């Protein structure tokens, strides 16, 4: 089973927010998922994402492929955690 870490769209029309989920790569974007590991709100300024880095690392070690956007969110969160 190919597993991916990707965004799942939530919210209403013109007011999206996303959940960072671990899902089977064959399932639809807003379909079933294995685990939710974070949230991302693109409309919010400043720190607009939170990802559980431990769980993300756990899934990546087991072969999960993060999407490009999720990869950048994880990288940004790691950078903020190192600065704090």
Secondary structure, DSSP 8 states (H G I E B T S, - for coil): --EEEEEEEEEETTEEEEEEEEEETTS-TTS--SEEEEEE-TTS-SS-EEE-HHHHHHHHHTT-EE-HHHHHHHHHHHHHHHH-
